[in-house]
Amino acid sequence: MGLLGVCYAVALIGGLASADAGGTYQSLDRPSRAPPASLFGPVWTTVLYGTVAVAAWLYLRRPAAPVRPAMVWWAVQLGLNLAWTPLFFAAGQYGLAFADICLLLLALTATIIAVGRHRRAAALLLLPYAAWVAYAAALNLDLWLDNA
């Protein structure tokens, strides 16, 4: 339950840091493939943060697994995830947000590899999150270039 609490605390802090995210998003020149603002919150909070927490929980349940490296990567990717929302929405720093999300994708890849060595199911749970982050990174790049 603690891992889920950590993930949802990240969601809450990100939400507080971007109180007007919907308005900011609507005001941007968006590519045609950009999803509606109403899609982001439910996907992140209901689905992705939940799977991130469950993946860590499954991994930690494997007693023979070396916990430290994978969980360090897990914490790093979660911290980078936390930083993205205020960078993009609150500060309007689309370039810095893009750099952050690229680092997030690298840290998430390292997490998937480290977790996957000992708990395949946990790594598989992180794949939709990785796909969404990759999509969000491409969208972030487009938004940065179109709104600079």
C-alpha positions as CSV (number, residue, x, y, z in Angstrom):
1,M,0.0,0.0,0.0
2,G,3.0,2.3,0.6
3,L,4.1,2.1,-3.0
4,L,0.7,3.0,-4.2
5,G,0.7,5.9,-1.8
6,V,4.0,7.2,-3.1
7,C,2.8,7.0,-6.7
8,Y,-0.4,8.8,-5.9
9,A,1.5,11.4,-3.9
10,V,3.5,12.1,-7.0
11,A,0.2,12.5,-8.9
12,L,-1.2,14.8,-6.3
13,I,1.9,17.0,-6.1
14,G,2.0,17.2,-9.9
15,G,-1.7,18.1,-9.9
16,L,-1.2,20.8,-7.4
17,A,1.8,22.2,-9.3
18,S,-0.3,22.5,-12.5
19,A,-3.7,23.7,-11.3
20,D,-4.4,25.2,-14.7
21,A,-3.0,22.4,-16.8
22,G,-6.2,22.1,-18.9
23,G,-6.2,25.8,-19.7
24,T,-2.5,25.8,-20.5
25,Y,-2.8,22.7,-22.7
26,Q,-5.9,24.2,-24.6
27,S,-4.0,27.4,-25.2
28,L,-1.1,25.7,-27.0
29,D,-0.8,25.0,-30.7
30,R,-1.2,21.3,-30.7
31,P,-0.6,18.7,-33.4
32,S,-3.6,16.8,-34.7
33,R,-2.5,13.7,-33.0
34,A,-2.6,15.3,-29.6
35,P,-5.2,13.8,-27.3
36,P,-7.8,15.9,-25.5
37,A,-6.8,17.3,-22.1
38,S,-9.4,15.2,-20.4
39,L,-7.5,12.1,-21.3
40,F,-4.3,12.8,-19.5
41,G,-5.5,12.8,-15.9
42,P,-7.4,9.5,-16.0
43,V,-4.6,7.7,-17.9
44,W,-1.9,8.9,-15.6
45,T,-3.6,8.6,-12.3
46,T,-5.9,5.7,-12.7
47,V,-3.9,3.4,-14.9
48,L,-0.2,4.3,-15.1
49,Y,0.6,5.2,-11.5
50,G,-1.2,2.1,-10.4
51,T,0.8,-0.2,-12.6
52,V,4.0,1.5,-11.6
53,A,3.2,0.8,-7.9
54,V,2.1,-2.8,-8.6
55,A,5.2,-3.5,-10.6
56,A,7.4,-2.3,-7.7
57,W,5.3,-4.4,-5.3
58,L,5.7,-7.5,-7.4
59,Y,9.4,-7.0,-7.7
60,L,9.9,-6.5,-4.0
61,R,7.9,-9.7,-3.3
62,R,10.7,-11.7,-5.0
63,P,13.1,-12.4,-2.1
64,A,16.1,-13.4,-4.2
65,A,16.1,-10.2,-6.3
66,P,18.8,-7.5,-5.6
67,V,16.4,-4.8,-4.5
68,R,18.6,-1.7,-4.4
69,P,19.6,-1.1,-8.1
70,A,16.1,-1.7,-9.5
71,M,14.4,0.4,-6.8
72,V,16.9,3.2,-7.2
73,W,16.0,3.4,-10.9
74,W,12.3,3.1,-9.9
75,A,12.7,6.1,-7.5
76,V,14.7,8.1,-10.1
77,Q,12.1,7.7,-12.8
78,L,9.3,8.6,-10.4
79,G,11.2,11.8,-9.4
80,L,11.7,12.7,-13.0
81,N,8.0,12.1,-13.6
82,L,7.3,14.4,-10.7
83,A,9.5,17.1,-12.1
84,W,7.9,17.1,-15.6
85,T,4.5,18.5,-14.7
86,P,5.7,21.7,-13.0
87,L,8.3,22.2,-15.6
88,F,5.8,22.0,-18.5
89,F,2.6,23.4,-17.1
90,A,3.6,25.7,-14.2
91,A,6.8,27.1,-15.5
92,G,6.1,26.8,-19.2
93,Q,9.6,25.5,-19.8
94,Y,8.8,23.2,-22.7
95,G,12.5,22.6,-23.6
96,L,13.5,21.7,-20.0
97,A,10.4,19.5,-19.7
98,F,11.5,17.7,-22.9
99,A,14.9,17.1,-21.5
100,D,13.3,15.8,-18.3
101,I,11.0,13.4,-20.1
102,C,13.9,12.1,-22.2
103,L,15.8,11.4,-18.9
104,L,12.6,9.9,-17.5
105,L,12.4,7.5,-20.5
106,L,16.0,6.5,-20.0
107,A,15.5,5.9,-16.3
108,L,12.3,4.0,-17.0
109,T,14.2,1.8,-19.5
110,A,16.8,1.1,-16.9
111,T,14.1,0.3,-14.4
112,I,12.4,-2.2,-16.8
113,I,15.7,-3.9,-17.5
114,A,16.7,-4.1,-13.8
115,V,13.2,-5.3,-12.7
116,G,12.9,-7.7,-15.7
117,R,16.0,-9.6,-14.7
118,H,14.2,-11.0,-11.7
119,R,10.5,-10.4,-12.1
120,R,9.3,-10.5,-15.7
121,A,5.7,-9.7,-14.8
122,A,6.7,-6.5,-13.0
123,A,8.7,-5.4,-16.1
124,L,5.8,-6.2,-18.4
125,L,3.5,-4.0,-16.2
126,L,5.8,-1.1,-16.9
127,L,5.6,-1.4,-20.7
128,P,2.4,0.6,-21.1
129,Y,3.9,3.3,-19.0
130,A,7.0,3.4,-21.2
131,A,4.8,3.6,-24.3
132,W,2.8,6.5,-22.9
133,V,6.0,8.3,-21.8
134,A,7.5,7.8,-25.2
135,Y,4.3,9.2,-26.8
136,A,4.3,12.1,-24.3
137,A,7.9,12.9,-25.1
138,A,7.2,13.1,-28.8
139,L,4.2,15.3,-28.1
140,N,6.3,17.4,-25.7
141,L,8.8,18.0,-28.5
142,D,6.1,19.0,-31.0
143,L,4.5,21.4,-28.4
144,W,7.9,22.9,-27.6
145,L,8.8,23.4,-31.3
146,D,5.3,24.7,-32.2
147,N,5.0,27.1,-29.3
148,A,8.5,28.4,-28.9
